[in-house]
Structures are given as structure tokens and as C-alpha cells.
Amino acid sequence: MTTEDIPAPGRQANGGLFLLCVRIAGAIWILYHFLYISDAFTYAYIPIPPFLHTPMHLAGFLFFAYLLVPAKKGAKGNIPPWYDIICAVLSIIPPIYYAIYIAPYLTQLAAVVSTEYTIMGWILTLLILEMVRRALGYVFLGIIVLFIIYALTANHWPGIFYGLQQPYDYLGSWFLLSDQGILIGSALRVSSIIIVSFLLFGAILVNSGAAKVFIDGAFGLMGRFRGGPAKIAVAGSAALGMLTGSSVSNVMTTGVLTIPLMKQNGYHKNFAGAVEAVASNGGMLMPPVMGAVIFIMVAFTGIPYYKIVIASFIPAFMYFWALYLAVDFEASKTGLKGLPKDSLPSVRRAIKEGWFYIPPVVFLLYLLLGLELAPQKAVLWSTVLLLITVAFKKESKVGLKGLVSSAWDTMEGMFLIIPGVAAAGILVVCLQSTGLGTALAGGIIDITGGNLIFMLLIAAAVCYIMGMGMSLVAIYLVLAVLIAPALVQAGMPVMAAHLFAVWWSVTFFITPPVAPCVFAACAISGGDILKTGLQAMRLAGPIYILPFAFALGPAMLLLGTPTEIIISVVTAWVGVTAMAGGLSGWLMTKTGWLERILLVAGSIALILPYPVADIVGLGLVVVATFINLKAFRSARARRNYTDSGLP
């Protein structure tokens, strides 16, 4: 199973002197990034320009990855074999060669092809492909290899796939020299300054005990309501996920507490696992962090990070609102109660004990959204503030050991991101040099007749199929260069096209057969994987419809006039509410099949951005609500009659 949240590398960093040294070296490497982002080297009169830092970033992480990620899963032994040590050393040679012999003269070498460049380019390419195999799996590896083969044979392909064939020496040199290639591609540049800094911020939060504070706060707020444990999962996972942007690890962090509580409260184990999986999955959609993929989107689109965050809030809120209603309806349907008040943590006490986590988070949002500061600078100063504030509490103070642990968690998180963003450089060079990207965009438009709905259906199908064996970053990278340009060329706003790719990329975390969040939740709940996965799809119903809504009518992304935005948000909110009721089989009382069909059909019509559909959808929802209200009054009358004791 391949996910963006893999477990720790096969060779554990705390096993043996060799890997202890590697762990310390890795922490120092993360510290280097922190100092680079803070401009410390510039202040020390040893400036490191971006065209040197980015290759160094790749070389360092590839070096550590080959020492720690084994060639075969489950490999035993703490000392890496000789071939991994050779690969680790080889991985730093092309970037060093680039830094010494190419970077200072890059503008003069734009069209130069030489034997040295070809050799270095192909060595680096093969090393990246092998790490892609280890970290991201064979599916993504197969896609990259296919594009390389295509670039070498492009003039032999039929139809829209006919392109400019690239000689092997030119292609190898261009992998090394291109400003969108392996060493200085836009995705890798974002990884080298933004992703690594946000991962470090999240790791320090978790290692200082923030997860417990967030969960205690969720317990105190939601625990006393009916179905409280499930609502705790929703609130806790949303709070933690919006800062860490991780899904599977979110399940393992909050799920170990919420899933057993849900089962004790009366929820079925399959439902309990599904709730946690869906709630944790939403962490990659909820601003401000939204997972590493959002930063890759910044690189591909050129849209400022804060604008993406603002645009993403409404759809993410709809997602969690639907989930909250679904667990509430399930609790009402099965007669579940809340937890005893005296068994719940005090919200006031949770705030008192964890108040020092609030200023860094608020400060981060202020810098990102208020001052529109560059993301890496915003998270840098927020991390500094976090280290200062946690020092007020002895239990949460992050000492040297905690910093090393946080740095190492960041390193492990990068092991899945680095191969993907480096491989993106290979993919982009193959597309640009052959002209395939432009041809594919035009071909998709021709095949679908320019119909956006058909194009979106194709994009969704590609997402689902590729999600069976790839990580989130890998899926988005392929869609960003293959599908999103066609959607933009057909007239869709860039923001909407790429967010559609992000949202549909996220669906595979909860959609069988892979569904890594579901697998993680079932490991805790003991539930059936397929049944839990189907429950998760039902609970997360809006995730499959909302991307179509904001892609076809981007007013939901706050792109439009105030009137358009208000109408879009209100109708979608009503639609999401109706969908939760229809899929749950409950409103005020149990719904029959007719009501459920009316609610689901009406909700889809309301969510989609068409005025006529809104009118029809509202009518269907009103009819279903009226039928359910009548059934509710009838049931209440029968209950009152029975309670009266009359014959």
C-alpha cells in the first residue's frame, strides 16, 4: 500500500551507532534548511543562491533516503548494504557537479549538450527512478518510465501522441540543465523552502503535545452531545489536520482515542472506523496547511498561497459540516447519548494548559493572510514563536532531544515528497521537449467537444485509477501537467482546475480498494475493510460532488460577484445538508427510500452551479422534508398515545 504517510523507513534510525549518527546528521540537515530560510547565511556573508540551494536540497535528502529506505520492504539490519551506500554517494555527485561546473554559467549553456552532462543527467535520473520505486511504488515509476520512452520515440507514436523525438544525449543533458528539470524545477524549489518548513512546524507541534490539547478541547466541546465521541473525532481531526495536513498519521493519532470511545458509545465498529477515516482525510483539504500538495500547486499555478487558502475554506467547511450532520443523524437514528459531563476534560482547563499553542497558530494565519508574507517566512517566525511559547510549560518544552526528534520526523516526511517532486522535473522535460503537453490538452478538448462536464469526468476517472497505487503528491503532479492544462484551455479558471485535481486526488484515501485511511482506521477498530470503506464513501458523499460544483461554477471559491458567491454558498450548504440526510436515512425521523432518493437528487442539483437545477433541487428537498415532517408528527402522535396508557 502506497500513501503519502508511510511508516518509518525499514532501517530504524535508533538501531545501532551507524544509524544514530545518520539521525543526528539528518537533524543537522534540517537545521541547515531552517537557517537558509531565515537568511542566516546571508547575514553571515556567505550567501547561498537558490540555484545552489535547490540542488543541495535534493542531494541531501536523496543521500539520507538511500541510507534509510531499503530496496525491499521489511529488509532487516541496521547497516545499509553496499549498493545503497554507493547509491547514496552517487546521489550527491551530479548536484555537486552542477553547482561547480554548470550553475555559474547556466545562461551560456542553455543549448549545450556534452558527454559529461549526458552522463550526469542519466545517473541522477536513474537514482530518482529507483527512489520513486522504493517510496512511491511501481505505478508512478511506470508512468515516469513511459514518458521517458515516449520522449525517446515520440516521432513513432500515432495521432495526437506524435511529437518531437529527443536523442538520449539531449534528453539526459536537458534533465540536468533545464530550469524546469530535475535540479531546479519549480516543484523542487517549493519543496526546498516551503514544504520542509511546514513539516518541521507540524512535527514540533505534535512532539510538544499539541495533539493531546486539541483532542482534549474537542472532548470538552463535543463529548456531551448525542453521539459525542464521533463528533470528537470530527472536531479533533479537523483541528489537528488543518495544521499537520496529514491523513493516515492523523488517524493513528486521534483514532486510538476516538474509535474505542465511539464503539463504547454504541456506534458499530465499521461506522466508527469510517468516521475517523473521513475526518482525518479532511485535514488535507482544510486550510491553512492542506498537505504538501497545496505547496506544489503554488509552484505549478503561480497563484499566491494565501489566495488558495482563502478559496479553499468554503468547500472544506462544507465537507466537515456534512460529516458532522451524518454522525448526528446516525446518533439520533440509533438513540445514542453523549458522554457523562463529569467524564469529560474541561475546555477551560485544556485552554489553560495549552494556551501557548494558540499564539503561534494565530500568528501564522496573521502573517499568511493578513500581511501576505511568503509562506516559508511566515512559518519560520511562527516556529520560533512556538519554541518560545512551549518553553513556558515544562511538560511541553521542546529541548534538544525534542528538536532532533522533530527534525527526524520532518526528514521521514520528506522521503515521500522528494522522489515525487524530482520526478516531476523528468515529467515536465519530457512533455515540454516533445510538445506532448500542448497536444494532449488539445486532444482532450477535441475528444470531449470542449464539454467541461465530460472533461471533468475523465479527470475524475484518471484520479481514481491512479490512486490505486500512488501517493497524493504523485497523483497531483501527473494531473497538474496532463489534465489541468486542458481544463484551463477549455475556459476553467486556473484555481478551479487545480483544486479539482487536489480534491479528487484526496478521494483515494477513503475510496476502496486502496483507501489507506480506511486501512489505518480498521487496524484500530477491528472492522471490515470493505464495509468500512463503503461507510466512508457514504459519510464523505460531498467530496465527490463539490469539486464538480466549484469547477463548473467557481463562485464557491469566492471567484465572482458578491451575489454569485452568496447564491452559490447558500444553495451548496442546503444541498450538502440534504445529502447528509439522504445518505444517512434520517432527518427528523427515519426516511423512506422515496425521501432518500428525493434528498440525494435534490442535493446534487443544489450543489451544482446552475440556476434551473437550484430551483428543481430545492423543490425536491422541500417535498422530501415535508414527507419526513409528516412521518415525524405521526410517529410522535403514536408515541404520545402509547405513553398515555390508553387501550
N, C-alpha and C positions, 0 to 999 in steps of 0.2 A: 504494500500500500504506500503510495507516494502522496505526501501532503506538504503544505508549507511549514508544518510544525512537526518535524521529525524528532525522534528522541535523540538523546545524546549520542555522539559518534561511537562506533563499535569499540574503539580502543579508549577506555575511560581515562580521563586526564588526571585522575587521582590515584592511578595504579602504577607505582614504580617511580624511581628517581627521574628517568628519562622524560616521562610524560608530566611529571611535576615541573620540570624545567620548561617543557613546552607550554604548560599552563601559565607560568609566570611570564614567559616571553610573549604569549598571546595577550595577556593583560597589558603588557608594555606597548604592544602594537595598537591596542585600542586607545591607550593613553596618547600615543602619537596622533591619532585622528582627532582626539579632543583638543590637543594643543594646536594642531593645524587649523581647526575650525575657529579657534579663539584668536588666531593671528599671532600666537606667541612667537613663532619662528620669525615673523616679520619684525616684531618688536626687538628680537634678539639679533637683528641684522643678518639673518640667514634665511631670506625669503625662499619659499618653495612654490614655484608657479604651478597652476593647475595642470598644465600638460606634463608635469613630472609627478605630481601627487597622484593623479588618477592611475597611471601605470603602476606606481608603487603600491597603491591600494590593492590592485588586482594581484600583483606578485605576492604580497604578504599573505593575503587570505588563501590563495592557491597553495602556497607553501605549507601553511598550517593545515589546510584541508587534506592534502596528501599524507600528512603525518598522522591525521586523526580519523579520517573517514576511510575505512578499509575497502578493499576491492570487492570483497564478498561480505554480505550482511551476516552478522553473527561470528565474524572472524575472532579467534581467540588470541590472546597475547597482547602485552602492553607495548612491546617494541615493534615498530612497523617493519615489514620485510624490506629487503634491499631494493626491490624495484620501486617501492613507494618513496624511499629516501632519494633515489635517483630522480624520480618524477618531481619531488619537492624541490630539489636543486635546479632541475631543468626549468621549472616554472618561473624562476626569478631571472633566468638568463635573458630571454627576449625583452622583458621590460627594462632591464639594465642596459642592454644594447640600444634599445630605443632611446633611453634617457641620455646616453652619451653620444651616440652617433647620428640620431635622427631628429630628436626634438629641437635642438638648437638650429637646425637647418630645414625645418619641416616645409616652409613655404617654397623652398627651392627644390624639394623632392616630390612635388605633387604627382608627377607623371613618370617618376623613375622606377624602373624595375631592375633588380640585380639579384645575383645568386644568393648573396647574404640575406637580403630582405625576404626572398622566397623561402629560404630555409628557416629563418626565424619565424616568419608568419605561419608556416605549416607546423612547426614544432609547437608553437603556442596554441594553434587551432586544435591539434590532436590532444594536447593536455586538457584543454577545456572540454572537448568531447568526452574524454574519459571521466572527468569530474561530473559532467552532466549525467552520464550513465550511473555513477555511484549515488549522486544526490537526488536527481530528478527522475530517473527511470528511463526505460527503453523507448517509451513513446516520444518524449521530447527529443531524445537522441536521434531517433529515426527521422523526425521531421527536419532537424538541422542537417543531417547527412543527406536527406533527399534534396534539400535546397543546394547543398554543395555540388551534388551530382548534376543537378539541373543547370547550375551556373557553368559547369564544365562541358555540358552537352546541349545548351539552350537552343542552338540552331537546328536540332534534330527533333524538336517537340512540335506537335501539331496545333493548329488553331490559335487560340489566344495565348497558348503557352509558348509559342515560338518567340525566341529572344536572341540577344547578342551573346554568342558563346564566348567564354572567358578562358584564355590559356591558363594552365595551372600555375605558371610563374607569376603572371599578372595578378591572379586571384590571391595567391599567397602573400604577395607584396602588398596588395590593397587591404588585406585583413590587418596588416601591421601599420600601414600609412594613413588610411582613410580617417577623416575626422568623425566618421560615424562607424568606424571599425571596432576592433576588439579593445584596444588600449585606451582610447579616448572617446568612446561612444557616449551618447547623451544619457543612456540608462546607467552606464557605469559611473558617469560623473555624479549623477544623483545618488547612487549607492555610496560613493566615496565621501560625501559630506552630509547628506540628509538622513538616509536610512540608518546608517551606523549610529548617528547621534540620537535618533528617536528610539532605536533599540536599546541603547545604553540608558536613556531616561526611564524607559519602561522596566528594564532589569533592576535598576536601583529602587524604583517604586516597589516592585514585588519583594526584593530582598530586604527592604526596610520594614516590611509588614503591612503595606498598604492594602493588600488583598483582604486581610482579616478585618481591617477597618471598614472597607467598602461592604463586605458581606455582613458585618455586624449592623451597619447602618441600614442595609436592606432588610435584615431580620426585624429590626425595631420598627421600621416604617410599614412593612407589608405583612409581617407574620401574623398579626391579629385578625386580618380579614379572611373571609372564606377562601379556602384553597391557598392559604398564606404561603406555605413552602414553595409552591410553584411560582407565586408572584415574587418571592425572594429570589428565585433563580433568574427571573426576567430582570428585576432591578439590579441585582448584584452583577450579573453577567454584562448588562449594558454599561454599568458604571466602570467595571474593570476593563471590559473590552474596548471601550471608547478611548482608553489610554494606552493599552498594550497592543491593540489591533491584531490579536492572535485568537484563533478559534479553538483548535484542539487543546492547547495548553490552558485555555480558559475553561474548557470542560473539566479538565483534570484538577484545576484549582478550585473552582466553585462547586463542581459537581459532586465531589467527595462529601460535601456537606448537604447540598440541596437535594440530591437524588434520594439518599436514605430518608430524609425528612419527608419528601413527597410520598414515598412508599408508606411510611408510618402514618401519614395523614389520610391515606385511603386511595391515593392515586395508583393506578396499575403501573407495574414496572416499565412496560413499554411506553406508556404515556409520560412517565417521569423522565425516562431517558430522552424522549423526543423533545420535551420542553427544554431541557438543559442544552441539547444539541442545537436547537433553533436559536435559543437565547445567546449562546456563545458565538454562533455563526454571525449573528448581527453585529458583533464587535468590529468586524471588518467593514461594516457599512456605516457605523455611527461615528461622526466627527468627534474629536479633531484628528485622530491618528489614522483610522481606517485601514490599517495594514500597510505593508511595504508597497503594495501595488499602487497606492494613490500617488506615491512619490515618482514611480515610473511614469504614471500618467502625466505628471507635471513635465517630465522630460520630453515626452512624445508630443504633447499638445502645445507647450509653451504658455498654458494658462496658469496664472499665479495660484499658488497653493490655497491661499485664503478664499479665493473665489470658488474653488472646487468644494471646499469645506462648507461654505455658506449654501451653495446649491444643493449639497447632499443632505442637508439636515431634514428637510420636509419628507423625502422618501424614507429616510431611516426612521424618523418618528412614526410614520405610518406602519412600518414593519413591526416595531415593538408594540405599538398600540393594538394591532391585530393579534399579536401573541398574547398580550395581557388580557384582552377580551376572551380569547379562546380558552385560557386557563380558568378565567372567571366563570364562563359558561359551563365548562366541564365540572367545576366545583359545585355550581348550582344544580346541575343535572344529577350529580351523584350525591348531593346532600352533604358535602364536606364542610367542615367548620375551620375556623382559624386556630392558631396555636394559643394556649393559655398565655395571658399577658405577663404573668409572673415568670414564665419560662423564657421570655424574650430579652435580648440585650436592650439596654436603654439607648435610644437615639442620642439623647443628650450626653450620655457617658461616652458613646462612640465618637461623637464630635469632640468632646473634651480630650479624649485620649489620642485622637488622630487629627486634631485641628491643623497640625503642621503640614499635612498633605494638601490642604486646601490652597494656601498661598501660591505654591509652585504651579499648580494646575490653572488657577485663575490668572496668574502672571503669564503663563504660556498662551492662554487664549487672548489675553490683552495684547501681547506682542504680535501674535499672528493676525488677529482680526482687527484690533484697534490701531496699532502702529504699522501693520502690514510689513513687519520685519521679515527678512529672509528666514525660512523655516529652521535652517541649521543654527542661525544666531539665536532665534527665539528659544529653541530647545536647549541650546548651550547655557544661556543665562538662567533658564528655568531649572536646569540640572544643578547649577551652582547654588541657586536658592534652595532647592530640595535638600542638598547636602547640608546646608546651614540649618534649615528648619528641623530636620530629623535629629540633629545633634542635641535638641532640647529634651529629647526623651531617651533615656539610657537604653531601653529595650529596642528602640528603633534606630539607634545611632549606627551609621554605616562606617565601620572602621576600615583598616587596611584589608583585612580578610574579606569584608563585605564588598569592598571595591573590586578586589581581584575576582570574587565570585560573580559580581555583576558584569565585569568586563568579559569573563569567560562565557557567561550566558549570551552576551552580545556576539561574541565570536561564533558560538554554535548557531545562533540565529542567522548569521551571515553565510554559513556554509551552504544554505539552500538558495540564497539570493545571488551570491557571486557567480555561480555557474550559469544561472539564467540570464543575468544582465550581460555577462561576457558573450554568451551565445547569441544574444540579441544583436551584437555587433556583427557576427557572422551572417545572421539572417538578413540584416539591413544591407550589407555589402552585396550579398547575392541578389537581392531584389533590385537595388539601385543599378548595379553594373549590367544586369541583363534587361532591365526595363519591365520586369515581370510585375512589379507593384502597380504601375500605371495600367498595364494590360489587364490585370485581374480586376481592378476597380471598374474599368470599362466593361469587361466581360460580365461581371455580376449584374451591372446595370442593364446590359443587353438581355441577359437571360431572364431577369425579373421584369423587364419592360419598365424599369425605373420605379416599380411599385415598392414603396418603403416597407409595407407590411410583409411582403414576400422576402425582401432583403433581410428584415429583422428575424423572420422565421429561420432563414438559412443560417444567420449568425448564431441564433439560439441553439440550433441543432449542432453546429460546429463546436460551440462551448460545451455542450453536454457530452458529445462523443470524446472530445479531447480531455475532458475532466476525468475520464476513466483511468488515466494513468499519468497525470501531470500535476504539478503544483500550481497554485493560483498565479504566481508571477509568470510562470511559463505559459499558461493559457492566455493571460492578458497580453503578453509580448507578441504571441502569434496573431491574436485578433487585432492588436493595435496596428500591425503592419499589413495584414491581409484584408480584414473586414471593415474596420473603422474608416479607412480612406474611401471605400466605396460608398458607405453611408453618408460621409461628408460630401462627396462628389454628387450624390443624389439630392442634396439640399438640406441635410440634417445639420444642426449646429454641432461644432466640434465637441463641446462639453457633453451634449446628449449622446453622441455616438460613442464616446469613450466610456462614459458612465454606464451605458448599456452593456458594453463589454465587461466592465468591472462587476456589475450586478449579476450578469449571467454566468460569469466565471465563478462567483461565490456560491451559486446554487449547487455545484457538485459536492460541496462539503456536507450537504444533508440529503442529497438525492441518490438513491441506490442506482447501480450496485456498489460504487466505491464508498461514498458518504463517510469520510474519516471522522467527522464529529459524531456520527451515529455509532461507529465502532467504539470510539472512546467512551461514549456515554453507556453503551451496553456492557463494557468492561466493568463499570461501576454498578449498574442497575441489575445485571444478570438477565436482561430482557432479550427477546428475539430480535436479531439484527434487521431482518426484512420488515417485520411488523413495526418495529420502532422507526425504521426509515419511512414507511408509509405514513405513520402518525406524524413524523416530522414534516413531510411534504404537505400534509393537511393543515398543520399548525402554521406553516410558513407560506400558505397559499398566495398571499400578495406578492411574494418575491418573484413569482413567475409572471405576474401581470404588470406590476409597477414599472419595470424597465420599458415595456412597450408603451406605457402611458407617457412617460417623460421623454421617450424618444420621438413619439409621434406628435406630442404637444409639450414642448419644453417649459411651459409656464410653471409646471410643478417644480422646476429647477430655478424658479424665480427669474426666468428669462422671458420677459413680455411686459405688457402694460399691467398696472395695478388691478384693473378689472379682470383681465385674463388670469392673473395669478390667483386672485381670490376665488373665482369660479372654479378653477382647476383644483385648488386645495380643498375647498368645501365639498365638491362633488366626489373627489377621491376619498376624503375622510368618511363620508357617508357610505361610499362603496366598500371601503375596507372594513367598516363596521358590519355592514350587511354580509360580507363574505365570511367574516369570523363566525357570525351566527349561522349562516348556511352550512359551512363546513363542520361546525360543532354540533349541529342539530338541536340548537337551543336559542331562544330569545328570552321571552318572559316565562315560557314553558317549553316543553318538548315540541319540536317542529316535525310535521309530517313530510313525506317526500315531495309533495307539491310545493310546500313552503320553501323547502331547501332548494329546489330547482329554481323557484322564482327569485330567492335571495341571491344565489350564486350568479344566475344570469343577469339579474339587475345590478349586482355589484360590479361585474365585468364591464357592463355598459356604462356605469357611472365613473369607473376608474379611467376608461379610455377617453381621450380628449375630443369628443365630438358632441356638439350641442343636441342634435337629434337623439343620439344614444343616451345622453344625460336625461332627457325627458322620458324616454322609454324605460330606462333603468330605474328612475325614481318611481315611475308608475308601478313597476313590478315589485319593488321593495315595499311600497305603501300597501299594495294588495297583500303581500305575504305578512307584513306586520299586522294588518287588520285581522287576517285569519288567525294569526297566533294570539292576538289580544282577545279575540272571541273565545279561543280554546282556553286561554288562561282564566278568563272570567268564569267559564263553565266549570273548569276544574276547581276553582276557588269556591264556587257555589256548592259543588258536590261535597267538598271537604267541610264546609261550614254546616251542611245538612247532616253529615255523618257525625261531626263533633257535637251536634246538638242532642244526640241520643234519641231522636225521633225514629219511629219504625219506618 
